[in-house]
Amino acid sequence: MNIKTAWLAVALLLPLSIAAQTAAVITMEKEPHHHLAFRNESVKVFKVEVSPGDSIVLHRHDKDTVAIAIGDQEVTVGIPGKPDVHQKNADAQVRLQRGGYVHSTHVDGKAPYHTVAVELMHPQTNLHNVCAAAIPDQPLDCPAPPENATANNTSQTLLESTETRVRLMRIASGENIILGGLQYSMLIVALDQADFAATSDKATDETLKPGDFLWIAGGGAARVFKNNGKNDVRFILFVFTSAAPVARLPMTPHKMHPPRTLSPQ
């Protein structure tokens, strides 16, 4: 075998070797700190909690995943073949982790690391930043005024694709909104503790803690959310524009004063 043929053989075998190494890395579902809390045809929702000084072991993302920081984070991210990256993730920061991404994460700060990772089960097309730098090295395309804003409530698109829209919502104290009741399925991830008032005498009040979530099936009844707390509450809202309904949540008659409606569009 001459030198040119030998180099060609090495070049052809290298991609196979790299692919084999990637396949050998555990999946996100098998990583010990990723706890699968919910799954259906549209999403897998993982709760990730890591103590200071501990690490998320090397793992891979087989599908596009949206990571939501619950509280401020200080971490070191390790990617095979690249220098470690020390970074701070702000509370409520949304990051897109593409399918095929392989990494480990060490918790550097004194506070526990808490993230909700939403794995998108359907392929995403035309994924792009809107009002958040969820995809590194990609420009923003954020409208100047807040979208669908009222005097008290706001809703702003952070990231979107043809199939999915990710929004940051803020509900003022004492305000209420309607979500659901449309053809689109939705996932709500709480960033703050939210005390929701019951919508009828037969229902009970509901409290969501930071990192808790709710699934609202497309085609099901709308749900009314009244912020009974003293402070504004924030959510990350996923709207699945092409997802098929997979579950139904009960809805009781609404007896509160007429709520404001925030459109998922």
N, C-alpha and C positions, 0 to 999 in steps of 0.2 A: 504493500500500500504506500503510495507516494505521499508527500507532505500535504499537498492540496487536497487529496482524497481524505486524509486523516482529519484535517480541519473541518471539512464538510460534514463528516460523520459526527464530530463533536457538536457542530452547530445544530445539526438535526436532532441530536439527543438531548441537548440542553433544555428546550421547552418541555419535553416529556418529563425530564427530571424535576423541573420546577413545578409542573402540574401535579406530579406525584407527591411532592412535599406539601403542596397546598391541600391536596385531598386528605393527607394524613393528619392535618390540624383538626382538632375537634370543632364541632359546630357550636353556634351560640346556644342552642338548646341543651347541649351537654356541658357547657361551662358552669361550674358549681355555683357561681354567684347570680346567674341568670335564672330566675324562677318564673316559669310559664304560668301566668295568672288567667289567661283567657285566649281562646282561639276560635276561629270560624273560617269561612271561605275567603274572607277579606283580609284578616289580620291575625297575627299572634302578638299578644301583649306580654312583655316580660317586665317584672319588677327586679331591679338590680340595686342591692344595698351592700356596701363594702366598708369595713372598719378602717380607720386611719392606719397607715402602715401596711395594710394588706393589699393584695393584687388580684385583678381579674386575669386569669391565665390566658395564654395565647389561644385564640379561637378565630373562626371565620364566619362571615355573614354570607349566607347563600343567596339572600334576596335583599333588595333595598330596605333599609331600616332607618326610621326617624328616632333619634335619641333626644330625650327631653330632660334637661337638668332640673332636678328638684332641690333647690338650694345651691349656693355657690360651691364650686369644686376646684380643687388644685391637684393636678395629676401629672404623671409622666406616661406618655403613650409610646409603646414600643412597636415598631413595624419591622419585620424581618428584612435585613439588607439595607436598612436606613438608620441614621442616628436617632436616638431617643428624642422625643419632643416634650418639653415641659410647657404646660398650658394651664390657664385658668378659664373655667367655664362658668359664666354668670348664671345666676338663678333664672330659670325659664328659657335658657338658651336652647335653640333647636338646631341639631346637626344631622345631616344626611350621611349615612354610612352605606356606600354602594354595595351591591351584591358582589362577592368576591373579595371584599376587604378583610384583611387578616391583621389582628393587632392584640396587644396586651395593654393593661392599664394599671398603673401603680398609684395608690392614693397617697399623695404627699402632704396634704393639709391635715389640720387637727380635727376637722369635722368629718363625720361619715359621708361617704359618697352615695348618693341616691339618684338613680336615673330610671325613667320609664322608657323602654325600648319597644317601639311599635314596628314590627316586621310586616311589610306590605306583601301580601301573598300573590297579587297579580303583577305582571310586568308593567313598569311605568314608562310612559313615553313623554318626551318633551319636558322632562323635569327641569325646573329653573327656579332661581331665587326671585322673590317678589320684594318683601320688606325686611328680610333677614338674610344674613350671609350663611345660610344653612349649607350651601355647597361652596367650598373654598375656591378662590380664584375665579369666581363667576360674578358678574356685576349684578347690582340690584335693579329692580324695575318697579319701584314703589311709587304709587300715586301720591301727590302732594298732600291732600287732606285725608284724614282717616276715613276708611270706608264705612258706610252705613252707621255713621256716628250720630248719637243723640247727645243731649246735654249731659247725660249720666253714663251711658253705655257705649262701648266702642267695640268694633270688630275689624281686625286687620289681617290681611293675607300675608303669610310669611314665606310660604313655599308652595308650589303647585306643579302638577303634571296634567295630562289630559284626563287621567283617571282619578286623581286625588287632589284635594285642596287642604292645606294646613293653615289654620288661623289662630291668632291670639285674641281672646275675648276678655273683656273686662265688664263686670256687672257691679254697679254702685250699690251701696247699702240701701236697703229698702226697695230696690228696684226688682222687677221681674220680667222675664222674657219667655218666649215660646221657642222650643226646638223640636224638630221632628215633624211628623204629619205630612211629609213629602215623599217623593219616590227615592230620595237619596238616603243611604244609611250613614250614621254618624258615630264617632267615638269622641267622648269628652274625657280629658285628663286634667284633673284638678291641680293647680299650682299653689293654691292657698286653701286653708280650711274654709269650707263653704257649708253654711247652715241653711238648708232649704226648707221652706214652709210647706206643710201638707196642702194638697189641692182639694181636699174634701174632708168632711168630718170623720170619714171612715179610714182615711189614710193617716200615716204617721210622718212626723218631720224626719228629714234625712240629712245626715252629716257626711260630707266627703272630706277626708284629710288629704294633705298634699301627696300626690302620687296615686290617689284612688281614681277610678275611672268608671264610666258608664257607656254601654253600647245602646244605641237607638236604631232599631231596624227600619229600613226604608219601607214605606207602605203602611207602617203602623201608626197608631195614634200619636198625636203630639204630646209633649210633656211641658208643663209649666214649671219654671224655676224662679223662686222668689228668694232673693238674698236677704235672709233675716239677721245677718250679722251686722256688726258695727262698722266694718271696714269693707272696702271694695274687694271683690274676689276675681281671680284670673283663671282662665282655662285655656288649654290648647284643644282646639276643635278640628277633628278630621272629618272631611266630607267626601264620601266615596261616590263619585258621580256615575260610576258604571257598576257598582257592586249590587249583587242580587240580595234581597232580604233573606236573612238566615235566622232571625229570632224576633220575638215580639215581647215588648214590655207592657205591663198593664197600665192603663191610664184611667184615673178617676175623674168624675165631673169637676169642672173648674168653678170655684166660688169666690175667687179673689177679684180685685178690681182689674179691668182690662190690661193685660201686659203688653209691653212692647215686643215686637217681633224683629229678630235679626235674620235677614235672609242668608242662606248658606252661599249664595252667589256673590 
